[in-house]
Amino acid sequence: MSKIKLAVIFGGMSTEHDVSIVSGISVLKNLDQQKYQIFPIYIDQEGNWYEYLKNITEIDTIKVGDSIKEIKAIENPIDCLKQMDCAFPVLHGLYGEDGTLQGLLELIKLPYVGCKVLASSVSMDKAYAKIIFEKAGLKQAPYIYIREDKGNYRYIQKDFTEEITNLEEVSKKIEEKITYPMFIKPSNSGSSVGISKAKTRQELQKAIMHAEKYDKKILIEQEIRGREVECAVLGNEEVMASCVGEVLSAEEFYSFDSKYKNEESKTVIPADLPKEIVENIRKQAQKAFKAINGSGLSRVDFFIEKATNEIIINEINTMPGFTSISMYPKLWEASGISYPTLLDELIDLALQKK
C-alpha cells in the first residue's frame, strides 16, 4: 500500500504564528511515517512559503517564540500542493483558520483536515459565531459589538442598524447594555491575543483602543463568574464529543501569557464535575459544532456559572492547538484516543470529504 502524501502546513501570517509553529512541529513528530510521506510546509509572517528541510526524526521539541530554520523557498506553492493527497493546515488565526486557506484548498480540490470554508470563517469571527449560537438556543454572556471607523466607532444594534459615534459616547452605550466587569476582544483573533478586562470606563476605552490594533470589529462581553471548561469534538456527519476538561488560569483570566508562558496555569482532565453537567456540556458542544456546519474537529469552550451552575458557551475553535500542553489532543487522550491515532482519524475524515 502506497503512503499518503501529506502536506503539514504551519506558521502563517496571524498573531498566532508562534503557537502554530509549536503545534505543527508536535503534529510532525506524532505522525506515523509508515503511513504518510510527509511534506512539512512553513509559512512565514509575510506569507512566504517554505519547505521545512529538517529530518522529522531529528526535530527537537520547541517552545513558543522559537524560530524555524533549515528552510528552502517554495517557488510555486500551488504546484507543490497539487502533488499532495491531503493537507493538514495546522494554522491558527487569520489567513489559516478563517476560511482563507480552506478556500484555496477547495479550489485545487485537495482534501484537508478540519472545517470547510463557511464553518472556518464564521467561527473565526466571534461576533458572527455568537449570532449563530443565539439562533441555536445556546446560552451566552450578554454581548455587543462595535466597529472602529476612521477614529470613530460604529455601534451595531441587534437588528444590524449602525450608529456612528465617538469613543466617549460608544462607551456610554456599552454601559447601558453591559455591566462591569467586562471583556473586550478583537472579533477575529485567537490565543487570547488582544483581550482585556475592564472594570471602569477608563479601562474600557483603553481596552477598545488595544483591541482595534488586531481587528476593526470589537466584541464586548459581560464577565461570567464561574469555571472555564472545554470539550473536543471529532467527526463529519457522526460527531463524537470527548470528556470535559477544566482550565485553571494562574492569572485573572486565561490570557496569552497565562496559556503559554505561566507554568502555574493548569488543566484538569477530566474535570471534577457531576455526570449530568458533563453530559450536557458534551451535547452542547456537538450542537455548536453542527450549528456552524463543522467537519473534522473543533474545541468548544464553555463557562459553568458559579451562582446558577448554568452552562454558557464562550466560543468555538476550528483548529485548536496541537502543542504538548494543548487541550484538544489531551482531551481525546483522556477519552481513549492517543495523539497518533487522533491524527490518523483526522486525516481519514479529511479524505472522506473528498
PARO-522759 format. One record per atom (N, C-alpha, C): residue in one letter; x, y, z. Coordinates in steps of 0.2 Angstrom, whole numbers, plus 2048, in hexadecimal, padded with zeros to 3 digits. Each point is the difference from the previous one (the first is absolute). Layout:
// PARO-522759
AXYZ...
***
This chain:
// PARO-522759
M8047FA800M7FC806800M804806800S7FF8057FBS804806800S7FF805805K805804802K7FF805806K7FB8057FDI7FD803805I7FC8067FEI805806800K8008047FBK804806800K7FC806804L803802805L7FD804805L804807801A7FD8057FEA803807801A7FE802807V804801805V7FF803806V802808800I7FB804801I8018077FFI800804806F805804802F800803806F804807800G7FF804805G803807800G7FA8057FFG8018037FAG7FA8047FEG801808802M7FB8047FDM801807801M7FC803806S7FD7FC804S7FC803805S804801807T7FD803805T803801806T8027F9804E7FD7FB7FDE8017F9803E8067FC7FDH8048047FCH8057FD7FCH8047FB804D803803806D8047FC804D7FD7FA803V7FA800802V7FC7FB803V7FF7FA7FAS7FF8037FAS7FF7FB7FBS8067FC7FEI806803801I8067FD7FFI8017FA805V7FE801806V8017FB805V7FB7FA7FFS7FA8027FES7FB7FB7FES8027FC7FAG8028037FBG8037FD7FAG8057FB801I805802804I8067FC802I7FD7FA804S7FB801805S7FE7FA804S7FC7FB7FBV7FC8037FBV7FD7FB7FCV8057FC7FCL8058047FDL8057FC7FCL8037FA804K802802806K8037FB804K7FB7FA802N7FA801800N7FB7FA802N7FD7FD7FAL8028027FAL7FD7FC7FAL8047FA7FFD7FC7FB7FDD8037F97FFD8038007F9Q807800800Q8038017FAQ8007F97FBQ7FD7FB803Q7FF7FA7FCQ7F98017FCK7FC805802K7FA8017FCK8008067FCY804805802Y8008067FCY8078027FDQ8008037FAQ8068037FEQ7FF807801I804803805I7FE806803I8048067FDF7FD8057FEF8038067FDF7FE806805P805802804P7FF806804P8008067FDI7FB805800I8008067FDI800806805Y804804800Y800806805Y7FF8067FCI7FB804803I7FE8077FDI802805805D8058057FED802805804D7FB805801Q801805804Q7FC805802Q7FE8057FBE8048007FAE7FF8047FAE7FC7FC7FBG7FF7FA801G7FC7FC7FCG8047FC7FBN807800801N8047FC7FBN8007F8802W8007FC7FBW7FF7F9801W8077FD800Y8027FB804Y8067FC801Y7FF7F9801E8057FC7FDE8007F9802E804800806Y7FE7FC805Y8047FF806Y8047FA7FFL807801801L8047FB7FDL8037FB806K7FF802806K8037FC805K7FC7F9800N8047FA801N7FE7FA801N7FB7FF806I7FA7FE7FFI7FB7FF805I8027FD806T8047FA7FFT8037FC806T805804804E8028067FDE805804804E7FE806803I7F98027FFI7FD806802I800800808D802805802D800801808D7FA803802T7FE7FF806T7FA804803T802807800I7FB8047FEI801808800I7FB803804K801806802K7FB804804K7FE8067FCV7FA803803V7FE8067FDV805805800G8018037FAG8058057FFG8067FE7FCD8017FA800D8067FD7FCD7FF8017F9S8058017FCS7FF8017F9S8027FA7FCI7FE8007FAI8017FA7FBI8068017FCK8047FC800K8068007FBK8007FA7FBE8057FF7FDE8017FB7FBE7FA7FF7FBI7FF8067FDI7FA8007FBI8038027F9K7FC7FE7FBK8018027F9K7FA8027FDA8008067FCA7FB8037FDA7FC7FC7FBI7F9800801I7FC7FC7FBI7FE8057FAE8027FF7FAE7FF8057FBE7F98007FEN7FD7FB800N7F98007FDN7FC7FB805P7FD804806P7FC7FC805P7FA7FC7FDI7FD8027FBI7FA7FD7FDI8027F97FDD8068017FCD8027F97FDD8027FB805C803803805C8037FC806C7FA7FC803L7FA804801L7FA7FD804L7FD7FB7FBK8008017FAK7FC7FC7FBK8047F9800Q8067FF802Q8037FA800Q7FE7FC806M7FC802805M7FF7FD806M7F97FC800D7FF7FC804D7FA7FC801D7FB803805C803804805C7FC803805C805805803A7FC805803A804806804A7FD800807F805801805F7FE801807F802807802P7FC8057FFP802807801P800801808V805800803V801801807V801807802L7FB8047FDL801808800L7FA803805H802804804H7FC803805H7FF8087FEG7F9802800G7FF8077FFG7FF8027F9L8018067FEL7FE8037FAL8057FD7FAY7FD7FF7FAY8047FE7FAY8017F8801G7FE7FD805G8017F9800G7FA7FC803E7FD803805E7FA7FD803E7FA8037FFD8008057FCD7FA8057FFD7FD7FE7F9G8017FB7FDG7FD7FE7F9G8058027FAT805804801T8048037FBT8047FA7FCL8047FC804L8037FB7FEL7FC7FA7FEQ7FA7FF803Q7FB7FB7FFQ7FD8017F9G7FF8067FEG7FE8027F9G8057FE7FBL806802801L8057FE7FBL8017F87FFL7FF7FD806L8007F87FFL7FA7FE7FDE7FB803801E7FA7FE7FCE8018017F8L8028067FFL8018017F9L8057FB7FCI8057FE803I8047FB7FDI7FE7F9802K7FA7FF803K7FD7F9801K8057FC804L803803805L8047FC805L7FD7FF806P7FF7F9802P7FC7FF807P805803805Y7FD802806Y803803805Y7FD7FF807V804800805V7FE7FF807V7FC806802G7FA7FF803G7FD805804G7FA8037FCC7FD805803C7F98037FEC8018037F9K7FB8007FCK8008037F9K7FF808801V7FF8037FAV801807800V7FB804804L7FA7FE800L7FA804804L8027FF807A8007FA803A8017FF807A806803802S8068007FCS806803802S7FF808801S7FD8037FBS7FF807800S7FC803806V7FA7FD801V7FB802805V8037FF807S8047FB801S8027FE806S806804802M8048037FBM806804801M7FD807803D7FA8027FDD7FD806802D7FC7FF806K802802806K7FC7FF806K7F9803800A8008067FDA7F9803800A7FB7FC7FCY8027FE7FAY7FB7FC7FCY7FF7F9802A8057FD804A7FF7F9803A7FB801805K800806804K7FB801805K7F98007FDI7FF8037FAI7F98017FDI7FE7F97FFI8047FB7FDI7FE7FA7FFI7FE7FC806F805800805F7FE7FD807F7F9802803E7FF8077FFE7FA803802E7FA7FC7FDK8007FF7F9K7FB7FD7FCK7FF7F9802A8067FD802A8007F9802A7FD7FF808G7FF805803G7FD800807G8057FE805L8078027FFL8057FF805L801806804K8007FF806K800806805K8078037FFQ800807800Q807804800Q800805804A806803801A800806804A7FD8067FDP7FD805803P7FE8067FCP8068037FDY7FE8027F9Y8068037FCY7FD8057FBI8058047FEI7FF8057FAI8068007FCY8008027FAY8068027FDY8008067FCI8068037FFI8008077FDI8067FF7FAR8008057FCR8058007FBR804807800E806800800E804806800E8008027F8D7FF807800D7FF8037F9D803807800K8078007FEK8038067FFK800805806G8027FD806G800803806G7F9801804N7FB7FE7FCN7F9800804N7FE7F8800Y7FA7FF803Y7FE7F9801Y7F97FF7FDR7FF7FB7FDR7F97FE7FER7FD7FB805Y7FB802804Y7FC7FC805Y7FB7FC7FCI8017F9801I7FB7FC7FCI7FA7FE804Q7FA8017FEQ7FA7FE804Q7FF7F97FEK7FB7FD804K7FE7F97FFK7FD7FF7F9D7FD8057FDD7FD7FF7F9D8058027FBF807801802F8058027FBF8008077FET7FB804803T8018087FFT806802803E8038057FDE807803802E7FF807802E804802805E800807802E807802801I8028057FDI807802800I801805806T8057FF804T801805806T807800802N802803805N807801802N8017FB806L806800803L8027FB805L7FC801806E7FF806802E7FC802806E7F97FD800E7FD8027FAE7F97FE800E7FF7F97FFV8047FD7FCV7FF7F87FFV8017FD807S805803804S8017FD807S7F9800804K7FD806800K7FA801803K7FA7FB7FEK8007FE7F9K7FB7FC7FDK8027F9803I8067FE800I8027F9802I7FE7FF808E801805804E7FE800807E7F97FF801E7FC8037FBE7F97FF801E7FD7F97FFK8047FC7FCK7FF7F97FFK8037FB804I806801802I8057FC803I802803807T8017FC805T802802806T8087FE801Y803804804Y8077FE801Y8007FB806P8067FC7FFP8058007FCP7FE7FC7F9M8048027FBM7FF7FE7F9M8067FE7FCF7FF7FC7FBF8067FE7FCF8008037F9I8058037FEI8018037F9I8047FC7FCK7FE7FE7FAK8047FB7FCK8008027F9P8058007FCP8008007F9P7FB7FA7FES7FC8027FBS7FB7FB7FES8037FA7FCN8068027FCN8047FB7FDN8077FF802S8007FC805S8077FF803S7FF7FA805G8067FD801G8007FA804G806800806S8007FA803S805800806S800805805S7FA803800S7FF806805S8048067FEV8028017FAV8048067FEV7FB8067FFG802805804G7FD8067FFG7FA801805I7FF7FB804I7FA800805I802804806S7FB804803S801804806S7FA7FF804K801801807K7FA800805K800807802A7FA803800A7FE807802A7FC800806K801804805K7FC801806K7FD807801T8038057FBT7FE807800T8008027F9R7FD8067FFR7FF8037FAR8078017FDQ805803804Q8068017FEQ8047FA7FDE7FF7FA804E8037FA7FEE7FC7FD7F9L7FA801800L7FC7FE7FAL8038047FAQ801806800Q8028047FAQ8077FE7FEK8047FF805K8077FE7FFK8007F97FDA7FC7FB802A7FF7FA7FDA7FE8007F9I7FB8047FFI7FD8017F9I8068027FBM804805802M8058027FCM8067FB7FFH8017FC805H8047FA800H7FE7FB7FBA7F97FE800A7FD7FB7FCA8008027F9E7FF8067FEE8008027F9E8078007FDK8057FF803K8077FE7FDK8007FA7FDY7FB7FB802Y8007F97FDY7FA7FF7FBD7FA804801D7FB8007FCD7FB806800K7FD8027FBK7FC806800K7F97FE804K7FE7FA7FFK7FA7FE804K8027FD807I7FD803805I8017FF807I7FA7FD804L8017FB803L7FB7FD804L801801807I7FA802803I800802808I7FB7FB803E8027FC805E7FC7FC804E800801807Q7FB7FE803Q7FF801807Q8047FA803E804801806E8047FB803E7FB7FA803I8027FA7FFI7FC7FA803I8057FE806R7FD800806R8047FE806R7FE7F8800G8067FC7FFG7FE7F9801G8067FC7FDR7FF7FA7FFR8067FB7FER8008007F8E8068007FEE8018007F8E8027F97FEV7FC7FD7FCV8017F97FEV8007FF7F8E8027FB7FEE8017FF7F8E7FE7F97FFC7FE7FF7F9C7FE7F97FEC8028007F9A8037FA7FEA8027FF7F9A7FB7FC7FCV7FF8027FAV7FC7FC7FBV8047FE7FAL7FD7FA7FEL8047FD7FAL7FB7FC7FCG8008017F9G7FB7FD7FCG7FE8047FAN7FD7FD7FBN7FD8047FBN7F8800801E7FC7FB7FEE7F9800801E7FF7FD807E8037FA801E8007FD807E805804805V7FE803805V805804804V8007FE807M8077FE802M8017FE806M802806805A7FF800806A802805805A8057FC805S805804802S8057FD805S7FD801807C8047FE805C7FF802806C801807801V7FF803806V800807801V806802804G8048057FEG805802804G7FF807803E804802805E7FF806804E8078047FFV7FF8067FFV806805800V800804807L8067FF803L802804806L8058057FES7FE8067FFS8058057FES804803806A8068017FFA804803805A7FF807801E7FD8037FBE7FF808800E7F8801800E7FE806800E7F9802801E7FC7FD7FAF8038007FAF7FC7FC7FBF8057FC7FCY7FE7FC7FBY8047FC7FDY8038037FAS805805801S8038047FBS8067FC7FCF8038037FBF8057FD7FCF8067FD805D802805804D8057FE804D7FF7FB805S7F9800803S7FE7FB804S8007F97FDK7FE8007FAK8007FA7FCK8067FD7FFY8058047FDY8067FD7FDY807802804K7FF805805K806802803K8007FF808N7FA7FF803N800800807N7FF7F8802E8057FD803E7FF7F9802E7FC7FF805E7FD805804E7FB7FF805E7F97FE7FDS7FF8027FAS7F97FE7FDS8007F97FFK7FA7FD801K7FF7F9800K7FA7FE7FDT8007FA7FDT7FA7FD7FET7FE7FA804V7FA7FE801V7FE7FA803V7FB7FC7FCI8037FA7FEI7FC7FC7FBI8007F9803P7FA7FD801P7F98037FFP7FF805806A7FC8057FEA7FE805806A7FB7FC805D801803806D7FC7FD806D7F9803800L7FC7FD7FCL7F98037FFL7FB7FA801P7FA802802P7FB7FB800P7FE7FD7F9K7FE7FA7FFK8007FC7FAK7FB8047FBE7FA802803E7FB8037FCE8028077FDI805804804I8028067FDI8057FE7FAV8047FB801V8057FE7FBV7FC7FE7FAE7FB7FC800E7FC7FE7FBE7FD8057FCN7FD805804N7FD8067FDN8058047FCI806801803I8068047FCI8017FC7FAR8017F9800R8027FD7FAR7FA8007FAK7FA800803K7FB8017FBK8008077FDQ801805804Q8008077FDQ8068017FCA8067FD801A8058007FCA7FF7FD7F9Q7FC7FB800Q7FE7FD7F9Q7FB8047FDK7FC803803K7FB8057FDK8038067FDA805803804A8048067FDA8037FE7FAF8037FA800F8047FE7FAF7FC7FF7FAK7FA7FD801K7FB7FF7FBK7FD8077FEA7FF804804A7FD8077FFA8058047FBI8067FF800I8058047FCI8017FC7F9N7FD7FA800N8017FB7FAN8077FE800G8037FE806G8077FE801G8017F97FDS8067FF7FFS8037F97FES8077FF802G8017FA802G8077FE802G801801807L801806802L802801808L7FE807802S7FF801806S800807803S8007FE808R802806803R800800808R7FB805802V7FB7FE804V7FB805802V801802807D800806802D802803806D7F9803804F8007FE806F7FA802804F802803807F7FB803803F800802807F7FB7FC804I8017FE806I7FB7FE804I7FF805806E7FB8047FFE7FF806804E7FF7FE808K804803804K8007FE807K7FA801803A7FC8057FFA7FA802804A7FA7FB7FET8007FE7FAT7FA7FC7FDT8027F97FEN8067FE7FFN8037FA7FDN7FD7FF7F9E7FE8067FDE7FE8007F9E8067FF7FBI7FF7FD7FAI8067FF7FBI7FF8067FBI8058037FFI8008067FCI8067FF7FBI7FE8007F9I8057FF7FBI805807800N8067FF7FFN8058057FFN8018017F8E8047FB7FDE8018007F9E8027F97FEI8018007F9I8027FA7FDI8068017FCN8057FB800N8068017FDN8017FA7FBT8008027F9T8007FB7FBT8077FC7FFM805804802M8077FC800M803802806P7FE7FC805P803801807P8087FE800G803802805G8077FF801G8027F8800F8057FF7FEF8037F9800F8077FF803T801805805T806800803T8007FB806S8067FF803S8007FA805S7FB802806I7FE806801I7FC802806I7F98027FDS7FF7FF7FAS7F98027FDS7FA7FB802M7FB803802M7FA7FD802M7FD7FA7FBY8008027FAY7FD7FC7FBY8037F9800P8067FF7FFP8037F9800P8007FD807K800804805K8007FD807K7F97FE802L7FB8037FDL7F97FE802L7FF7F97FDW8027FF7F9W7FF7FA7FDW8047FA803E806802802E8047FB803E7FD7FD807A7FD805804A7FC7FE806A7FA7FC7FES7FE8017FAS7FA7FD7FDS8017F97FDG8077FE800G8027FA7FDG8038007F9I8018067FDI8038007F9I807804801S8057FC7FES807803801S8018057FBY805804801Y8028067FBY8017FD7F9P8047FB7FFP8017FD7F9P7F97FE7FDT7FC7FC804T7FA7FD7FDT7FB8067FEL800805804L7FC8067FFL8028037F9L8068017FFL8038037FAL7FD7FB7FAD8017FA801D7FD7FB7FAD7F98017FFE7FC801806E7F98017FFE7FE8067FCL804806802L7FF8067FDL8018007F8I8057FC7FEI8028007F9I7FB7FB7FDD7FE7FB803D7FB7FC7FDD7F98047FFL7FE804805L7FA8047FFL8018057FAA8068037FFA8028047FBA7FF7FD7F9L8027FA7FFL8007FC7FAL7F97FE7FFQ7FC7FF805Q7F97FE7FFQ7FC8067FDK802806801K7FD8067FDK8018017F9K8057FC7FDK8038017F9K7FA7FF7FB
***
